[in-house]
Each structure stands twice: as structure tokens, then as C-alpha cells.
Amino acid sequence: MQILKNKYVIGFVVLVLLLALIDWMIFGRSPVKELNTVKEVVGQTIEQATTANQNYASATVQSAGDQKQKTIENFNKLDSSAFANWLNAEAKSMNDFNVNAEALTQKYNQITQQMTRGQFAELAKVVQSDEVNANKKILSAYLLAYAGYESLSDLSKTITSPLNVKGNPNEPHSSAEVEQTRERAMRVLLIDRFFNLAKGSNKSEAENAKQELQKLISSISDLYLKNYAQSKFNELSK
């Protein structure tokens, strides 16, 4: 599958596998059951997030394709209302199938390179919120994972924000357990972004990212995420 060539998706899958292993060691849950939950709820959806939106991947008419390219080239000029409409449309299209994954990945690369500080901040708000649209939250986390050094505060606030889980997540096969898995997976994606920034070529900014990662560890209340963040910081310190 083309999607397996996408390094961002591969990285996300690896992180999910690590989540399952940590969950097994800390909480005694079966990693097999956890992975099945992630596959059903997060895995398929995040794959759709990077392979969806056929209208953008391959235009059926040239005029429509030109308009879409124009939107991408001027993405940083979208006002807050237009940006919100775009995000809602993208989230809705995550249920589409049979699209060009490579073209969609390229589109997201182009868009996130143009995103403003304010647009990344809006994505952070969505991930932190109790937004009921799971597609919108997952896509927001995926795009936020492209954020740069100037968005460290948004990454930190999102990682340390409370998990939006309704009910008892310790109840097997419950909707609360599914929500907890999804909420953790999104934040793991952002912790990994912190880790990558801390390994960047700009030594000063990389060191700042490393220090910020160390600071936020003490602010993470979820033991699952705290242990993962600590493991990534330890890796940086080797």
C-alpha cells in the first residue's frame, strides 16, 4: 500500500505500538487487546486522514484543480473563518476511500509549511477541546505535529491538557477506553514532535525544545504519557 511509504504514518503506528507496550507494563492490560482497539479506532482513522479527500488529490476537471492549487498556495492568507471551514471539510472527507495517498501527503506538506502561528494555535485548541467530531480532533493532531519551534507553547499545552474521556476508561471495551486510547495517541504524536525538534539542526532552538520537553514532563498528570515523555527525554540525553 502507498500509505506505508508515508514516514509520518509509519511513525504514528510505531508510537501506537509503544503505547500498547507501556500500557501493558504499567496497567497490566493485554497489548493485543489494546492494539486491536487502536487499530479499530485510531489506526484506521489516521490512515484515512492521510489518504482521504479525493477531491484534492486528483481533480476531475482542470478548473477545479487550478482552484484547489490556488487555495494551497495562499493557505496562510485564510482568515479564521475560512480556516475553520477548511478543517471541517477535511475532517468530513476522512471517510472517503480510493484516493491518491502520495498526492494527499504532498498537499498536507505544502499546507503545513505555510500555516501561520495562529492556525497552529487553532489546531491545538481543537485537540484540547471536548470536540465530539473524532475525525476533526485526529486530523488536527496530525497537522499540529508539523508545528515548528515557534509553536512549542501550543504543543506543551496540548500534551499536558486533560484527556477528554467520558466514563470509566478502565472498563474493558467501553467507549471511555476507546476515547482514552485516542486521546493518548494524539498526545504521543505531539511528544514525538517535541523530540524531533530537540534533534533539529538549529542547536539553540533544539536545546530550547529539549529543555521545554523536560519541563512539561512534571506537568503531565497521565502516567501513561508521563512515562513516554520521560523515555523520549532520556533518549535525547544519551
Contacts in CASP RR format, 6 or more apart in sequence:
PFRMAT RR
TARGET T0000
AUTHOR 0000-0000-0000
METHOD contacts of the structure
MODEL  1
MQILKNKYVIGFVVLVLLLALIDWMIFGRSPVKELNTVKEVVGQTIEQAT
TANQNYASATVQSAGDQKQKTIENFNKLDSSAFANWLNAEAKSMNDFNVN
AEALTQKYNQITQQMTRGQFAELAKVVQSDEVNANKKILSAYLLAYAGYE
SLSDLSKTITSPLNVKGNPNEPHSSAEVEQTRERAMRVLLIDRFFNLAKG
SNKSEAENAKQELQKLISSISDLYLKNYAQSKFNELSK
1 101 0 8 1.000
2 51 0 8 1.000
2 100 0 8 1.000
2 101 0 8 1.000
2 102 0 8 1.000
3 9 0 8 1.000
3 47 0 8 1.000
3 50 0 8 1.000
3 51 0 8 1.000
3 101 0 8 1.000
4 10 0 8 1.000
5 101 0 8 1.000
5 102 0 8 1.000
6 50 0 8 1.000
6 101 0 8 1.000
6 105 0 8 1.000
8 50 0 8 1.000
8 105 0 8 1.000
8 142 0 8 1.000
8 145 0 8 1.000
9 46 0 8 1.000
9 47 0 8 1.000
9 50 0 8 1.000
11 192 0 8 1.000
12 43 0 8 1.000
12 46 0 8 1.000
12 142 0 8 1.000
12 185 0 8 1.000
12 189 0 8 1.000
13 43 0 8 1.000
15 185 0 8 1.000
15 188 0 8 1.000
15 189 0 8 1.000
15 192 0 8 1.000
16 35 0 8 1.000
16 38 0 8 1.000
16 42 0 8 1.000
16 43 0 8 1.000
16 185 0 8 1.000
16 188 0 8 1.000
17 35 0 8 1.000
18 188 0 8 1.000
18 228 0 8 1.000
19 34 0 8 1.000
19 38 0 8 1.000
19 181 0 8 1.000
19 184 0 8 1.000
19 185 0 8 1.000
19 188 0 8 1.000
19 224 0 8 1.000
19 228 0 8 1.000
20 31 0 8 1.000
20 34 0 8 1.000
20 35 0 8 1.000
20 38 0 8 1.000
21 31 0 8 1.000
22 224 0 8 1.000
22 227 0 8 1.000
22 228 0 8 1.000
23 29 0 8 1.000
23 31 0 8 1.000
23 34 0 8 1.000
23 224 0 8 1.000
24 30 0 8 1.000
24 31 0 8 1.000
24 34 0 8 1.000
26 223 0 8 1.000
26 224 0 8 1.000
26 227 0 8 1.000
27 224 0 8 1.000
33 172 0 8 1.000
34 181 0 8 1.000
37 177 0 8 1.000
37 178 0 8 1.000
37 181 0 8 1.000
38 181 0 8 1.000
38 185 0 8 1.000
40 178 0 8 1.000
41 134 0 8 1.000
41 178 0 8 1.000
41 181 0 8 1.000
41 182 0 8 1.000
42 138 0 8 1.000
42 181 0 8 1.000
42 182 0 8 1.000
42 185 0 8 1.000
45 94 0 8 1.000
45 134 0 8 1.000
45 135 0 8 1.000
45 138 0 8 1.000
46 138 0 8 1.000
46 142 0 8 1.000
48 94 0 8 1.000
48 95 0 8 1.000
48 96 0 8 1.000
48 97 0 8 1.000
48 135 0 8 1.000
49 94 0 8 1.000
49 135 0 8 1.000
49 138 0 8 1.000
49 139 0 8 1.000
49 142 0 8 1.000
50 101 0 8 1.000
50 104 0 8 1.000
50 105 0 8 1.000
50 108 0 8 1.000
50 142 0 8 1.000
51 97 0 8 1.000
51 99 0 8 1.000
51 101 0 8 1.000
51 104 0 8 1.000
52 90 0 8 1.000
52 93 0 8 1.000
52 94 0 8 1.000
52 95 0 8 1.000
52 96 0 8 1.000
52 97 0 8 1.000
52 99 0 8 1.000
52 104 0 8 1.000
53 90 0 8 1.000
53 93 0 8 1.000
53 94 0 8 1.000
53 96 0 8 1.000
53 99 0 8 1.000
53 104 0 8 1.000
54 93 0 8 1.000
54 96 0 8 1.000
54 98 0 8 1.000
54 99 0 8 1.000
54 100 0 8 1.000
55 64 0 8 1.000
55 68 0 8 1.000
55 93 0 8 1.000
56 68 0 8 1.000
56 93 0 8 1.000
56 103 0 8 1.000
56 104 0 8 1.000
56 107 0 8 1.000
57 99 0 8 1.000
57 100 0 8 1.000
57 101 0 8 1.000
57 103 0 8 1.000
57 104 0 8 1.000
57 107 0 8 1.000
58 99 0 8 1.000
58 100 0 8 1.000
58 103 0 8 1.000
59 65 0 8 1.000
59 68 0 8 1.000
71 86 0 8 1.000
72 107 0 8 1.000
72 110 0 8 1.000
72 111 0 8 1.000
72 114 0 8 1.000
73 114 0 8 1.000
75 110 0 8 1.000
75 111 0 8 1.000
75 114 0 8 1.000
75 115 0 8 1.000
76 114 0 8 1.000
76 115 0 8 1.000
76 116 0 8 1.000
76 119 0 8 1.000
78 86 0 8 1.000
78 119 0 8 1.000
80 122 0 8 1.000
83 119 0 8 1.000
83 122 0 8 1.000
84 122 0 8 1.000
87 122 0 8 1.000
87 123 0 8 1.000
87 126 0 8 1.000
87 136 0 8 1.000
87 139 0 8 1.000
87 140 0 8 1.000
88 136 0 8 1.000
90 139 0 8 1.000
91 133 0 8 1.000
91 135 0 8 1.000
91 136 0 8 1.000
91 139 0 8 1.000
92 135 0 8 1.000
94 135 0 8 1.000
94 138 0 8 1.000
94 139 0 8 1.000
95 135 0 8 1.000
108 142 0 8 1.000
108 143 0 8 1.000
108 146 0 8 1.000
109 146 0 8 1.000
111 143 0 8 1.000
112 143 0 8 1.000
112 146 0 8 1.000
113 146 0 8 1.000
115 143 0 8 1.000
115 146 0 8 1.000
117 150 0 8 1.000
117 151 0 8 1.000
120 144 0 8 1.000
120 147 0 8 1.000
120 148 0 8 1.000
120 151 0 8 1.000
120 154 0 8 1.000
121 151 0 8 1.000
121 154 0 8 1.000
123 140 0 8 1.000
123 141 0 8 1.000
123 143 0 8 1.000
123 144 0 8 1.000
123 147 0 8 1.000
123 154 0 8 1.000
124 140 0 8 1.000
124 144 0 8 1.000
124 151 0 8 1.000
124 154 0 8 1.000
124 155 0 8 1.000
124 157 0 8 1.000
124 158 0 8 1.000
126 136 0 8 1.000
126 137 0 8 1.000
126 140 0 8 1.000
127 137 0 8 1.000
127 140 0 8 1.000
127 141 0 8 1.000
127 144 0 8 1.000
127 158 0 8 1.000
127 161 0 8 1.000
127 186 0 8 1.000
127 190 0 8 1.000
128 157 0 8 1.000
128 158 0 8 1.000
128 161 0 8 1.000
129 137 0 8 1.000
129 164 0 8 1.000
130 164 0 8 1.000
131 137 0 8 1.000
134 182 0 8 1.000
137 182 0 8 1.000
137 186 0 8 1.000
138 182 0 8 1.000
138 186 0 8 1.000
141 158 0 8 1.000
141 186 0 8 1.000
141 187 0 8 1.000
141 189 0 8 1.000
141 190 0 8 1.000
142 189 0 8 1.000
144 151 0 8 1.000
144 154 0 8 1.000
144 155 0 8 1.000
144 158 0 8 1.000
144 190 0 8 1.000
144 193 0 8 1.000
145 189 0 8 1.000
145 190 0 8 1.000
145 192 0 8 1.000
145 193 0 8 1.000
146 193 0 8 1.000
147 154 0 8 1.000
147 155 0 8 1.000
147 193 0 8 1.000
148 197 0 8 1.000
149 197 0 8 1.000
149 202 0 8 1.000
149 205 0 8 1.000
149 208 0 8 1.000
149 209 0 8 1.000
152 194 0 8 1.000
152 197 0 8 1.000
152 208 0 8 1.000
152 209 0 8 1.000
152 212 0 8 1.000
155 190 0 8 1.000
155 193 0 8 1.000
155 194 0 8 1.000
156 194 0 8 1.000
156 212 0 8 1.000
156 215 0 8 1.000
156 216 0 8 1.000
156 219 0 8 1.000
158 187 0 8 1.000
158 190 0 8 1.000
159 187 0 8 1.000
159 190 0 8 1.000
159 191 0 8 1.000
159 194 0 8 1.000
159 216 0 8 1.000
159 220 0 8 1.000
159 225 0 8 1.000
159 229 0 8 1.000
160 216 0 8 1.000
160 219 0 8 1.000
160 220 0 8 1.000
160 221 0 8 1.000
162 221 0 8 1.000
163 179 0 8 1.000
163 180 0 8 1.000
163 183 0 8 1.000
163 184 0 8 1.000
163 187 0 8 1.000
163 222 0 8 1.000
164 179 0 8 1.000
164 183 0 8 1.000
165 176 0 8 1.000
165 179 0 8 1.000
165 180 0 8 1.000
165 183 0 8 1.000
166 175 0 8 1.000
166 176 0 8 1.000
166 179 0 8 1.000
167 174 0 8 1.000
167 175 0 8 1.000
167 176 0 8 1.000
168 174 0 8 1.000
168 176 0 8 1.000
169 176 0 8 1.000
169 177 0 8 1.000
169 179 0 8 1.000
169 180 0 8 1.000
170 177 0 8 1.000
171 177 0 8 1.000
184 222 0 8 1.000
184 224 0 8 1.000
184 225 0 8 1.000
187 222 0 8 1.000
187 225 0 8 1.000
188 225 0 8 1.000
188 228 0 8 1.000
191 213 0 8 1.000
191 225 0 8 1.000
191 228 0 8 1.000
191 229 0 8 1.000
191 232 0 8 1.000
192 232 0 8 1.000
194 209 0 8 1.000
194 212 0 8 1.000
194 213 0 8 1.000
194 216 0 8 1.000
194 229 0 8 1.000
194 232 0 8 1.000
195 213 0 8 1.000
195 232 0 8 1.000
195 235 0 8 1.000
195 236 0 8 1.000
197 205 0 8 1.000
197 206 0 8 1.000
197 209 0 8 1.000
198 206 0 8 1.000
198 207 0 8 1.000
198 209 0 8 1.000
198 210 0 8 1.000
198 213 0 8 1.000
198 236 0 8 1.000
199 206 0 8 1.000
199 236 0 8 1.000
200 206 0 8 1.000
200 209 0 8 1.000
210 233 0 8 1.000
210 236 0 8 1.000
213 229 0 8 1.000
213 232 0 8 1.000
213 233 0 8 1.000
213 236 0 8 1.000
214 233 0 8 1.000
216 229 0 8 1.000
217 226 0 8 1.000
217 229 0 8 1.000
217 230 0 8 1.000
217 233 0 8 1.000
220 226 0 8 1.000
220 229 0 8 1.000
END
